[in-house]
C-alpha cells in the first residue's frame, strides 16, 4: 500500500519538480524535507544505492513518514567513471553556483579528449522506504547513455543537463522539453519502475 503523503529526501528543487510531474500518475502528495526543517543527510556511502538509503532513512527518522530518495550522477568513461557518486559536489562547491562550477570542472577535465571518447551516462537510484527500519526498501534504477559536449547548450533542467548530449534526439538534455526528458531520462526510467512496483503491490 502506497502512502498518500511521502517525503522527498532532497533539497534539490529541480529533482522535486521532476518527481512531482511523474508522480502525478498516482495519488501521492510529495513533501519536500525542507518543509519539516530537515537538512540533507551526509552522503557517506560508497555507491548510489547506499547514499539513497541513507537519505531516505534520515527523512523517515525525522518525519515519521515514508520517504523517497534519489541518488544520481554522471559517469564519464574517459575519467574512469568519475564524477559518479560525487557528481553534485565534484567542484567542492555546494548549493547555489555548484552546477556552473561542476560543469566548468568537467569541461576542463575533458579538454583534450576527442568526441569519440567522451561517452558518458547518467545513473539514478530511487529508494522508497515505508518507515525508518523498513527491511525491504524498494530500489529502482535507471541509466541514460550519451556523451559530454564541448560546451554548454540549452537552459532547461539542472546539474549536467546542458553538457549531456542525447544521441536519440541529437541535442543536449537541457534542450529537451520537460515531458520528453521525464519520459527517457535516468530518473524518469527509475520512477516508472517505482510506479510499477507501487501499482503491483498489495
N, C-alpha and C positions, 0 to 999 in steps of 0.2 A: 504494500500500500504506500503510495507516494503522499507525503505531507503537503498540505496546501500552502505552507509557509516554509521557505528554505533560505538559509543564509548563504550568500556568496562570500567565500573566504578570500576576498581580494579587495584592495582599494583602487584597483585599476578601472577607471571609468570606461575605457574602451572595451574591456572584457565584459563589463556589466551590460553595455549596450548590445553587444553581440549575443550574449546569452539570453537577455530578455527577449530579443526578437525571435530566437529559435524556440525558447520555452513557452512562447505564446500558444504553441500547439497543445499544451496541457494546462490544466487549471492550477498553476503554481505561481505564487507570489514570491518573486525573488527579492530578498532584502540585502542591501549592502552592509557589510560588517561595520562600516563607519557609523551607521545608524545606531549602533549599540556602543559606540565609543571604543571599538576594538581596533588595535593597530595590527599590522601584518605580523604573522609569526616569523621567527627566524628560520630561514631555509637551510637547515644543517644536513639535509640528506645528500646522498651521492648519486641520485637518479631522479628523473621526473616523477616516478611513482612515489618514492619516499617523500619528496617535497610536497606533493599534492596531498598525501595522507597527513603529514604534519600540519599543513594549513587547514585542512578540513577538520581535523580533531581539535585544533585550537579554537576554531569558530564554534564547534559544538560545545566544548567545555565552557566557553564564555557566555553562550546564549541559551543553552539548553534546548536548542532547536537543531533539526537536521541541517546539513550543510553540503554545499558543492564547492570543490576546489579545482582549479585548473593550474597545472604546471606545464609550461610550454617554452619552446625556444627554437633556435635555428642552429642546424648543424651544417658546417661548411667542410666539404671533403678536403680541400686544399689546406685547411687548418686542423686536420685530424679530428674533425667533429666539433671543434670549438666554434662559437662560444657555448653551445649546448645548454646545460642547466644554469650557466652563468650569464645567459643572454641579457637578462634585464639589468644586470649590473656589470656588464662587460667593460665599460669605461671607468668603473669605480665611482660613478655618479648615480645618485638615487633621486627619485622624484622628478620635478619639473626640469626639463633640459636633458634628462637621461637619454631619451630617444635620439636626439640630434648627436649627442656625444658618442653613443654606441654605434650609430651609423657611420660617423666620421672615423672611428677607430677601425671598424670593419673594412671600410674602403681603403684605408691606409695599409692594413694587413694584406690586402689583395692587390695592391697597386701594380705589381709586376706579374700577376697571374693571368694567363690567357683566358679568353672566353670559354673555351672548351673545358677548362679545368676549374671553372667557377661554380660547379654543381653544388647544390645545397638542398636542404629540406627543412620544413617546419615540422616539429613534433609536438603533439599535445596529449596530455593525460588528464582525463576528467575523473574525479573521485566523488562519490556520493556516500556520505555516512548518515545513518539514521540517528545515531547518538555517538557520544564520545568513545564509548567502549564497543562499538559495533565490530563484531569479529569477522563479518563478511562484507566489507565495503564493495560497492560497485566500482569497477575500474574499467574505463573505456579509453581506447587510444585512436588517434588519427594522425596520418602522415601525409604531407603535401610536398611533392617534388618540384624542383625548379632550379634556378641558378641566380647568382648575385650579379646585379648590374654594375656598371662602372660609375653611375651617378644616379641620384635620387629622381624618381618620376612619380607624379600623382600626389594627391593631397588627402585621399581617403584612408581610413584605417589608422594604425599606430604601430609603434615598435619598428620592425624592419620591413614593413609592408612596402615602403617606397623603393627599397633595394631588391625586392624579391620578384624575379621575372617568372611569369606563369606561362609556360610554353603552349598550353591548350588554348589560351586566349591572347597570346602574343602581346602581353602588356604587363606592367607591374601590378602587384596585388593592390597597391594604393590607387590604381586607376580603375579598378573593378567597382561596379555598383554594389552596395552592401548586400542586396539579396543574392547576387551571384557569388560573392565571396563566402557568404554564410553557407551556401549550398555545397561548395567544393573545398573549402579550407580545412586545415588540420583540426581546428576547433569545431567547425561545422560537422565534420565526419565523426568526431568523438561524441558530440552531443546527440547526433542522430542515433548512434549506438546506445547511448544512455536512455533516450526516449523509448527505443525498442525494448530495453530491459524493463523500464517502468511499465510499459503497456502490456508486457507479457507476465508481469508479476501477479501475485495473489491479490 
